[in-house]
Amino acid sequence: VDVPVGGGPGPHVHQKADEWFYVLQGNPVVHVDDRTFTLAAGDFVHIPMGTSHWFEVFDAPAKMVAGYSPPGEELQFL
């Protein structure tokens, strides 16, 4: 996932899958329920299904690997 400065999805919930991100580049700010994390290259975040979350990119583009478990949610982006 390549995310430009100012990019990122708004708050949302996945009801049928967990979601995860592994940061390759940049410092995305991830919001999980009422917690906020500034991530860096090498960081991993797991978001359990049913959990409100979103992320923002402020200072430089971010590059992340993202996935879902069980798979299928990613098909919405094709």
C-alpha positions in Angstrom: 0.0 0.0 0.0 1.5 3.4 -1.1 0.0 6.3 0.9 0.7 9.9 0.0 1.0 12.7 2.5 -2.6 13.6 3.5 -3.8 10.1 2.6 -5.4 7.3 4.5 -8.9 6.0 5.1 -11.4 7.5 7.5 -12.6 5.6 10.5 -14.1 2.2 9.7 -14.7 -1.3 11.0 -14.2 -4.7 9.3 -16.9 -7.1 10.6 -15.6 -10.2 8.9 -11.8 -10.1 9.2 -8.8 -8.9 11.2 -6.6 -6.4 9.4 -2.8 -5.9 9.8 -0.1 -3.5 8.5 3.7 -3.9 8.3 5.4 -0.5 7.7 8.2 -0.5 5.1 8.7 3.3 4.9 7.3 6.4 6.5 5.6 7.2 9.8 1.8 6.6 9.5 -0.3 7.5 12.5 -2.7 4.7 13.2 -5.8 5.1 15.4 -7.2 1.9 16.9 -10.4 2.6 19.0 -9.2 5.3 21.4 -5.5 4.6 21.1 -3.1 6.4 18.7 0.3 5.0 17.5 3.0 6.7 15.3 4.6 3.8 13.4 8.0 3.5 11.7 9.7 1.2 9.3 9.6 -2.3 10.8 6.6 -1.8 12.9 3.5 -4.1 12.8 0.0 -3.4 13.9 -2.8 -5.9 14.2 -6.5 -4.7 14.2 -9.0 -7.3 15.4 -12.3 -7.5 13.5 -15.0 -5.3 14.9 -12.5 -2.6 16.0 -12.8 1.0 14.8 -9.5 2.1 13.1 -8.0 4.5 10.5 -4.6 5.9 9.6 -3.1 9.2 8.5 0.1 10.2 6.8 1.5 13.6 7.7 5.2 14.2 6.9 6.3 11.9 4.1 4.7 9.2 1.9 4.3 5.8 3.6 4.6 2.3 2.2 3.0 -0.6 4.0 2.2 -4.3 3.5 -1.4 -4.9 4.5 -3.5 -8.0 4.9 -6.7 -9.6 6.2 -7.4 -12.7 8.1 -9.4 -14.5 6.9 -8.7 -13.3 3.4 -11.4 -11.7 1.2 -11.7 -8.2 2.4 -8.9 -7.1 0.1 -11.1 -7.9 -2.9 -13.0 -4.6 -2.4 -9.8 -2.8 -3.7 -9.6 -4.6 -7.1 
